[in-house]
């Protein structure tokens, strides 16, 4: 009997096992319906279900912090934002994707299945052979396997929330701080892209000479006012700006 | 690597000074722009320039300070060594150049000036953090800090459908590859139990080669392959380059690409070094595909920006060649391969920046950006035409310009490997160099031989003229002075220690 089967048999009596079976099915089903549903709002709602299911899986794995963060951040904030955007833009019932390349859909499905096969085999492989990967409880493990299987027990020794917090503010404090710069930049970018200009005239890169402007004579601007036309690519006009609104 | 601070919360402000000065400049711009009105908003450019120059000064000071050693902060998450400083110097010089290029463009563009400079500087901070990162998490955060402002800057010309298209393609491809990269990284962490690059190498050396791990390594390579626009992850590049404001295109094709290569160097030559026999052939094949496809498609372009876009894809291919010959055992060969990539990046940054600067100058009077617009440029503006010829010939690899050294080091490391695959790669480089000469020379011929369609000379303005002239001189001078970079002690310390 392979270790995987042995483990499964040992676990099959526990509540955790049944929770996994049920929630795993829910997660899988909601993920599939999210991809297959044609109505964008329904798909977004399925995404919420999926996020909740994943959160439950995290909780059964003793990662309470991650479970709560998953619900608050993903299910709570991000998907609700999706829904807001979808509702604001209005949903036109059937917005099916139609591929232009012949056989695109079939190829995509086949390649997707192939990738799934490779990954599934890859994930399962360490558990299928004798004595591979983390099939021995942490206490009984000889050190030879090194950092390969330090295990959840070690990470959660002081409690899950404390462990995560400790890591964020020690080992990963620098990436954590840099993320704040990233968020500032991303917020600025979102504002730039999302903002509507009050004055559409400002939104062309028309020749500066065509726009009333006060000019300083002491810099290189004075060199060539006539030549100041910027690359206004085809179709760059006020009409396009109106059209995109 | 010298002894690094074991406490991950140690802060070394001096080591962080270059990044901090750029961040401070970016935040100042945001504040000051509020107070300025109308035309005066363009002076925020100067704040950016001061910040970047200060960062360059700190980089030089750090270079003098560390000697052959290294400084570190936050444990291993931020390391300042010769490799990091060399790249920081490169990025900051490119930042200086892009700021010069942007000054006039965005003062005429008249909108989102402050935001543009903040995004630009934010992206450069990401690059500088990336080359100092010795940790997967930090590498990922830095990569996102490079990419996300890029998406927005590519879409800044909101009224232009082409810009919208380019930005959207860039964004979708970027997010997809980031997701793949992150998935790969999480598996690597799961298998090795550490996010530290050197630690991963140790774990990989001793651990078993799980199939999943090999897939994860490929995922990580895909993530960076997007950033360097290697075939088959290159689809976004031509459209994005064409739609973006020209200074942003210069930024994307030089700085952003160099950052991608820096990340790839760190991941492959340090973390995944023991698996070189897995990733080297993959990257080698990608190298051949990238340079061949890039050059063949460039042959058919009539738009100068698209031509340069495909040429920059082809150059990414040349730069991937040294990756293709890396091995898990031969440290000397790896060190040479590493150096070849570095030299190529430096040379490429100089000549490609120059080409984009010259193109910016011409598009000012002829916005259509067609190759035909360059007819008779030699008669209209001999200086500009000469400079552009220098850049194009250097990109093609003609002596006595710096481009030949870039190709030489790549070629010699491919031959040095001594394997059949190495020789195939070397042959591909030679063949592609010949093909590439066709389209570079075609533009040069148009400039000097054809009758001009318009008579008036091109007036690039002071900032742009200075950038073009300076880079042209640098392209020639670096041909003689490339030894400065080949002899830099400890440039390859990263490989040696990994």
Interface residues (C-beta under 8 A of the other chain):
Chain A: X118 X119 X121 X122 X123 X125 X126 X132 X146 X147 X148 X149 X150 X169 X170 X171 X172 X173 X174 X175 X178 X179 X181 X182 X184 X185 X186 X188 X189 X190 X191 X192 X193 X197 X202 X203 X204 X205 X207 X208 X211 X213 X214 X215 X216 X219 X220 X221 X223 X224 X227 X228 X229 X230 X231 X232 X233 X234 X235 X236 X237 X238 X240 X241 X244
Chain B: X8 X9 X23 X30 X38 X39 X73 X74 X75 X77 X78 X104 X105 X107 X108 X109 X110 X111 X112 X115 X116 X118 X119 X122 X123 X125 X126 X129 X135 X137 X138 X140 X141 X142 X144 X145 X148 X149 X151 X152 X155 X156 X157 X158 X159 X160 X161 X162 X163 X164 X191 X192 X193 X194 X199 X203 X206 X207 X208 X210 X211 X212 X215 X243 X245 X246 X363 X364 X365 X367 X368 X369 X456 X458 X459 X461 X462 X463
